[in-house]
Amino acid sequence: MSILQDILVYITVAIAVGYLVKKFLLPRSLFAGKKGNSKGCGNGDCGCH
């Protein structure tokens, strides 16, 4: 049972460290998806984005 707990702790720590690295150390341009400029507010620019 102790080995299972150790494995779960290591997985949790690895996920947490990966999240922090992604959030704070890597540039956002790596994770920017292909977002189009969809205007959902009509023909004019309403300033909602």
C-alpha positions as CSV (number, residue, x, y, z in Angstrom):
1,M,0.0,0.0,0.0
2,S,2.9,2.3,0.7
3,I,4.3,1.9,-2.8
4,L,1.0,2.9,-4.3
5,Q,0.8,6.0,-2.2
6,D,4.4,6.9,-3.2
7,I,3.5,6.5,-6.9
8,L,0.4,8.7,-6.5
9,V,2.4,11.4,-4.7
10,Y,5.1,11.4,-7.4
11,I,2.5,11.7,-10.2
12,T,0.7,14.5,-8.3
13,V,4.0,16.4,-7.8
14,A,4.9,15.9,-11.5
15,I,1.6,17.3,-12.7
16,A,1.9,20.3,-10.3
17,V,5.4,21.1,-11.4
18,G,4.4,20.7,-15.1
19,Y,1.5,23.1,-14.6
20,L,3.8,25.7,-12.9
21,V,6.4,25.4,-15.6
22,K,3.7,25.8,-18.3
23,K,2.0,28.7,-16.5
24,F,5.1,30.8,-15.5
25,L,8.2,29.7,-17.5
26,L,7.1,28.9,-21.0
27,P,6.0,31.7,-23.4
28,R,2.3,31.9,-24.2
29,S,2.9,31.8,-27.9
30,L,3.6,28.0,-27.7
31,F,0.1,27.3,-26.5
32,A,-1.9,29.9,-28.4
33,G,-4.4,28.1,-30.5
34,K,-5.6,29.1,-33.9
35,K,-8.2,31.6,-32.8
36,G,-9.9,33.5,-35.5
37,N,-11.2,37.0,-35.2
38,S,-14.8,36.1,-35.1
39,K,-17.0,39.1,-34.5
40,G,-20.0,38.0,-32.7
41,C,-21.4,41.4,-32.2
42,G,-22.6,42.4,-35.6
43,N,-21.1,44.4,-38.5
44,G,-19.6,47.2,-36.5
45,D,-17.0,47.1,-33.8
46,C,-18.8,47.4,-30.5
47,G,-15.6,47.2,-28.4
48,C,-16.7,44.1,-26.6
49,H,-13.4,42.2,-27.2
